[in-house]
């Protein structure tokens, strides 16, 4: 099955039809000889002759024994649909992957509740902080956090999970082969997730990023989760594919509200307007999982750390800043402080990790490190 999945231009739909028609062993014989059944030819379409020739050549170059040796050397576990290591949540899925590749611990085979946290790569500091806080809080409560290891919200949520000692392990679903780290800047996080939890992929070794693979990956993220949480999303993007996949699978969709002035929250605020449940704190997600009252978490716990040890006048400046980014001039208008006084207060708040400046705008921070 792994050898079939690794053939050039072998997407999930073609593999599904091929295995349903012939089974793995007979399918390999048909592919390597160029004698494809009519139903497979129909799925391939007008390019069937070209694709068939490519498959014959690839099958002779890389027979199943060679493919399996490479997987063993890379430490990759293969699970076909119906196998013991195949995730139970995907068994009856409308579009189940026929084969999954994984590294790390077998978390998804025997985990408890799971929450998928998704959002835009182009997130704000607010979105990053909320994703970190949710990831950390859910891990502390014994909930597995599933995400896609993309930049932005995905990476932030798993950074929060990894900050917890003894919490639930992270699970990532990626759109490339498990030997192709994408994006490259997440290499360190990728290895940390693999060491602490599990990374899954429908793509065989050596497969790089392709546009169509990300929406396909997102259906797996949605299927593995009991609840989907969207932290920040533009009106269009990968998060919306995951939302659609979750709704198709009757998974609850929850949304973190954002500023009506922020493009990064246009999509999430639209989901709220359409009836999605809001996430105003960790307890909202735990309630959706029926975990509040189980003793696993304090439902009144605030995810945001309260500032302490600051001068009361500085806290007044922080209160005037609020959670909406503004310029120094705008903050001066709100506080009516002299430039020297305001500059000193802002400097102290920045050193305390409570305020950050990005692109000329001051933004309030939750008070903890973010990736």
C-alpha positions in Angstrom: 0.0 0.0 0.0 2.8 2.4 0.8 4.5 1.7 -2.5 1.2 2.4 -4.3 0.8 5.7 -2.4 4.3 6.7 -3.4 3.8 6.5 -7.1 3.9 9.8 -9.0 0.5 11.5 -9.4 -1.1 9.0 -7.1 -3.6 11.1 -5.2 -6.1 10.0 -2.5 -9.0 9.5 -5.0 -7.0 7.4 -7.4 -5.6 5.3 -4.6 -9.0 4.8 -3.1 -10.5 3.5 -6.3 -7.5 1.3 -7.1 -7.6 -0.4 -3.7 -11.4 -0.7 -3.7 -11.3 -2.3 -7.2 -8.4 -4.8 -6.8 -6.9 -4.8 -3.3 -3.3 -3.9 -2.6 -1.5 -6.9 -4.1 -3.6 -7.1 -7.3 -3.4 -3.3 -7.6 0.4 -3.4 -7.6 0.4 -6.1 -10.4 -2.0 -4.0 -12.5 0.0 -0.8 -12.0 3.4 -2.4 -12.7 2.1 -4.0 -15.9 0.1 -1.0 -17.1 -3.2 -2.9 -17.2 -5.5 -0.6 -15.2 -9.1 -1.5 -14.6 -11.7 0.7 -16.3 -12.8 2.4 -13.1 -9.3 3.6 -12.4 -8.8 4.8 -16.0 -12.0 6.8 -15.6 -10.8 8.5 -12.4 -7.5 9.4 -14.1 -9.2 10.9 -17.2 -7.8 11.8 -20.5 -4.1 11.5 -19.3 -4.6 7.8 -18.5 -2.0 6.5 -20.9 0.7 9.0 -19.8 0.0 8.3 -16.1 0.0 4.6 -16.6 3.3 4.7 -18.4 4.7 6.8 -15.5 3.4 4.3 -13.0 5.0 1.3 -14.8 8.4 3.0 -14.9 8.2 4.1 -11.2 7.0 0.7 -10.1 10.1 -1.0 -11.6 12.4 1.6 -10.1 11.0 1.4 -6.6 9.4 -1.9 -5.8 7.6 -2.4 -2.4 10.7 -3.9 -0.8 12.8 -0.7 -1.5 10.0 1.6 -0.3 9.7 -0.3 2.9 13.4 -0.2 3.6 13.3 3.6 3.2 10.4 3.9 5.6 12.2 1.7 8.2 15.4 3.7 7.9 13.4 7.0 8.3 11.6 5.6 11.4 8.2 6.0 9.7 5.3 3.7 10.7 2.7 2.9 8.0 -0.9 2.1 8.8 -3.4 1.1 6.1 -7.1 1.6 6.6 -8.4 -1.1 9.0 -4.9 -1.8 10.5 -4.4 -1.8 14.2 -2.4 1.5 14.2 -4.9 3.3 12.0 -6.7 6.1 13.9 -10.2 4.9 14.9 -11.6 8.4 14.3 -10.9 8.0 10.6 -12.2 4.5 10.0 -15.8 5.6 9.1 -14.8 9.0 7.7 -16.5 10.1 4.5 -13.1 10.5 2.9 -10.7 8.2 4.8 -7.1 8.2 3.9 -6.2 4.7 2.6 -2.8 4.9 4.2 -1.2 7.1 6.8 2.5 7.6 7.6 3.5 8.6 11.1 6.5 9.4 13.3 6.5 9.7 17.1 4.2 8.0 19.6 0.9 6.4 18.6 -1.2 9.2 20.2 -4.2 9.2 18.0 -4.8 5.4 18.3 -5.7 5.6 22.0 -6.1 9.3 23.0 -8.9 10.9 25.0 -10.6 14.1 23.9 -9.0 16.1 21.1 -9.3 19.7 20.0 -8.0 21.0 16.6 -6.7 24.6 16.8 -6.4 26.3 13.4 -6.0 29.8 12.1 -4.2 32.1 9.7 -0.5 32.2 9.0 -0.7 36.0 9.0 -1.9 36.2 12.6 -1.6 39.1 15.0 0.1 39.1 18.3 -3.3 38.8 20.0 -4.1 35.7 17.9 -0.6 34.2 18.7 -1.0 34.7 22.4 -4.5 33.2 22.5 -3.4 30.2 20.5 -0.5 29.6 22.9 -2.8 30.0 25.9 -5.4 27.6 24.6 -2.7 25.0 23.6 -1.2 25.2 27.1 -4.5 25.1 28.9 -5.9 22.2 26.9 -2.7 20.2 27.4 -2.8 20.8 31.1 -6.4 19.6 31.1 -5.5 16.3 29.4 -6.8 17.3 26.0 -4.8 16.4 22.8 -4.3 19.4 20.6 -4.3 18.7 16.9 -2.9 21.2 14.3 -1.2 21.4 11.0 2.3 22.7 12.0 1.9 25.7 9.7 3.3 29.1 10.6 1.1 31.4 12.7 -1.7 30.0 14.8 -0.8 26.3 14.2 2.7 26.8 15.5 1.6 28.9 18.4 -0.9 26.3 19.6 1.7 23.6 19.6 4.2 25.9 21.3 1.7 26.2 24.1 1.3 22.5 24.4 5.0 21.9 24.5 5.4 24.4 27.3 3.5 22.0 29.7 5.5 19.4 31.5 3.5 16.2 31.7 0.6 17.4 29.7 -1.2 15.7 26.8 1.1 15.1 23.8 0.7 17.2 20.6 -0.5 15.8 17.3 0.2 17.3 13.9 -1.1 16.5 10.5 1.1 17.7 7.7 0.7 18.0 3.9 4.2 16.8 2.9 6.2 13.6 3.3 7.5 13.2 6.8 11.1 13.8 5.6 10.1 17.2 4.1 9.8 19.9 6.7 7.4 22.6 5.6 7.7 25.5 6.3 11.4 25.1 6.8 11.4 27.8 9.6 9.4 25.4 11.7 12.1 22.7 11.7 12.8 22.9 15.4 9.1 22.9 16.3 8.5 19.9 14.0 11.2 17.8 15.7 9.9 18.8 19.2 6.4 17.7 18.3 7.7 14.4 16.8 9.6 13.8 20.1 6.8 14.7 22.4 3.8 13.4 20.4 3.0 12.3 16.8 3.1 13.7 13.3 0.9 12.2 10.6 0.8 12.5 6.9 -1.1 11.0 4.0 1.8 11.9 1.7 4.7 9.4 1.2 8.3 10.2 1.8 9.9 12.7 -0.5 6.6 14.6 -1.4 7.0 18.3 -1.2 4.2 21.0 -0.7 1.5 21.2 -3.3 -1.5 23.5 -3.2 -4.1 20.7 -3.3 -2.5 18.7 -0.5 -3.3 21.4 2.2 -7.2 21.2 1.9 -6.8 17.4 1.7 -4.7 17.5 4.9 -7.3 19.7 6.6 -10.0 17.1 6.4 -7.9 14.8 8.5 -7.3 17.5 11.1 -11.1 18.0 11.3 -11.8 14.3 11.5 -9.3 13.7 14.4 -10.8 16.4 16.6 -13.9 16.3 18.8 -14.0 20.1 18.6 -12.5 22.6 16.1 -11.4 26.0 17.4 -10.6 28.8 14.9 -8.4 31.5 16.5 -7.9 34.0 13.7 -8.9 33.6 10.0 -9.2 35.8 7.0 -12.4 35.5 4.9 -10.7 33.0 2.7 -7.9 30.5 3.5 -7.1 27.1 4.7 -8.9 27.5 8.0 -12.2 27.8 6.1 -11.5 24.5 4.4 -11.1 22.9 7.8 -14.3 24.5 9.1 -16.2 23.1 6.1 -14.7 19.6 6.7 -15.6 19.8 10.4 -19.2 20.8 9.6 -19.4 17.9 7.1 -18.4 15.6 9.9 -20.7 17.1 12.6 -17.8 18.4 14.6 -18.6 21.5 16.7 -16.9 24.7 15.4 -15.9 27.3 18.0 -14.4 30.7 17.3 -12.2 33.2 19.1 -13.7 36.7 18.6 -11.4 39.3 17.2 -11.4 43.0 16.5 -13.8 44.2 13.8 -10.9 46.4 12.5 -8.5 43.4 12.1 -8.4 41.7 8.7 -7.1 38.6 10.5 -10.5 38.3 12.3 -12.8 38.9 9.3 -13.3 35.2 8.7 -13.7 34.3 12.4 -16.1 37.2 13.1 -18.2 36.1 10.1 -18.3 32.6 11.5 -19.6 34.0 14.8 -22.3 36.0 12.9 -23.3 32.7 11.2 -23.8 31.0 14.5 -20.5 29.5 15.6 -20.0 29.3 19.3 -17.6 31.9 20.8 -14.5 31.0 22.7 -14.1 33.6 25.5 -11.8 31.4 27.6 -10.5 27.9 28.1 -13.6 26.9 30.0 -15.8 27.4 26.9 -13.8 24.7 25.0 -13.8 22.4 28.0 -17.6 22.8 28.3 -17.9 21.7 24.7 -15.9 18.6 25.6 -18.0 18.0 28.8 -14.9 18.3 30.9 -15.8 21.2 33.2 -16.7 19.7 36.6 -14.6 16.6 36.0 -11.9 17.9 38.3 -9.4 18.3 35.4 -9.4 22.1 35.4 -10.7 25.1 37.2 -13.4 26.6 35.0 -12.8 30.0 36.4 -9.1 30.0 35.5 -8.2 33.0 33.4 -5.8 32.2 30.6 -4.3 35.6 30.7 -1.7 36.3 33.4 -2.5 39.4 35.5 0.2 42.0 35.6 1.8 42.4 39.0 4.6 44.4 40.4 4.0 47.4 38.1 3.6 51.0 39.1 -0.2 51.9 39.4 0.4 54.8 37.0 1.8 52.3 34.4 -1.2 50.1 34.8 -3.4 53.1 34.0 -1.5 53.5 30.8 -1.9 49.8 30.1 -5.7 50.1 30.7 -5.9 53.0 28.4 -4.1 51.0 25.7 -6.7 48.2 26.0 -6.5 45.4 23.5 -6.7 47.5 20.4 -3.4 48.4 18.7 -2.7 52.1 18.6 0.1 54.6 18.0 2.0 56.4 20.7 0.2 59.6 19.6 -3.2 57.9 20.0 -2.2 56.6 23.4 -1.1 60.1 24.4 -4.5 61.5 23.5 -6.2 58.8 25.7 -3.9 59.3 28.7 -3.2 63.1 28.4 0.3 62.4 29.8 3.3 64.5 28.9 5.5 62.8 26.2 8.3 62.1 28.6 6.0 60.5 31.2 4.2 58.4 28.6 7.4 57.3 26.9 8.9 56.2 30.3 5.7 54.3 31.2 5.5 52.6 27.8 9.2 51.6 28.1 8.7 50.0 31.5 5.6 48.1 30.2 7.7 46.9 27.2 10.4 45.6 29.5 7.8 43.9 31.7 6.5 42.1 28.5 3.1 43.7 28.7 3.4 45.9 25.7 5.0 45.4 22.3 5.6 47.7 19.3 5.2 46.4 15.8 5.2 48.5 12.6 4.7 51.7 14.6 1.7 50.4 16.6 1.7 49.6 20.3 0.0 46.3 21.3 -0.9 44.9 24.6 0.5 41.5 25.4 -0.8 38.8 27.7 2.4 38.7 29.6 4.1 35.5 28.6 6.5 34.5 25.9 5.1 33.7 22.4 6.9 32.0 19.5 
